[in-house]
Amino acid sequence: MKYYIYDYSHIQWLWRSTFMLSPLLFYKALADDTRLKSVLLIAQQQELCVCELMVALQQSQPKISRHLAQLRKADILQDRRSGQWVFYSLHPKLPTWAHLVLQQTLLANQPYLADCQQQTTLVSTRPAKQSCR
């Protein structure tokens, strides 16, 4: 009897290089209130830092960072570092259908984000925001 050993490590690299976000992965990643609100706020504002999301969502930094890491791992978000600040935006290779889903969700569910948007407005009037950017 012969045994064959297969190395599948190249498959993940191949999948990453072709970048195909499946609907299942997309919806699973957004199936949490914190992650969904984070993505919707980022889609609306184009880019937000962790400190802005903490205030908008009224959550701790470790919780926000953990959820953002999951969204980054799913290739829904990308991050950009500037000194001690980390900014998040939608991944540039996010499929058109995913952008459309996010835009439709934003348009049809304004009350869902009303509290978060009010908190974000408060953050944007603070002088500390200037140091974030």
Long-range contacts (C-beta under 8 A, 24 or more apart in sequence): 19-75, 19-93, 21-74, 21-75, 21-76, 21-94, 21-95, 21-98, 23-97, 25-74, 26-74, 26-76, 26-98, 26-101, 28-74, 29-70, 29-71, 29-74, 29-76, 30-76, 32-67, 34-59, 34-63, 34-64, 34-67, 35-67, 35-70, 35-71, 37-112, 37-113, 37-116, 38-64, 38-67, 38-68, 38-71, 38-88, 39-71, 39-76, 39-77, 39-90, 39-102, 40-102, 40-105, 40-106, 40-112, 40-113, 41-113, 41-116, 41-117, 41-120, 42-77, 42-88, 42-89, 42-90, 43-90, 43-99, 43-102, 43-103, 43-106, 44-106, 44-113, 44-117, 45-120, 46-89, 47-80, 47-87, 47-88, 47-89, 48-87, 48-88, 48-120, 49-85, 49-86, 49-87, 49-88, 49-132, 49-133, 50-85, 50-86, 50-88, 51-85, 51-123, 51-128, 51-132, 52-120, 52-123, 52-129, 52-132, 53-88, 55-119, 55-120, 55-122, 55-123, 56-116, 56-117, 56-119, 56-120, 56-123, 57-116, 57-119, 58-119, 82-133, 85-132, 85-133
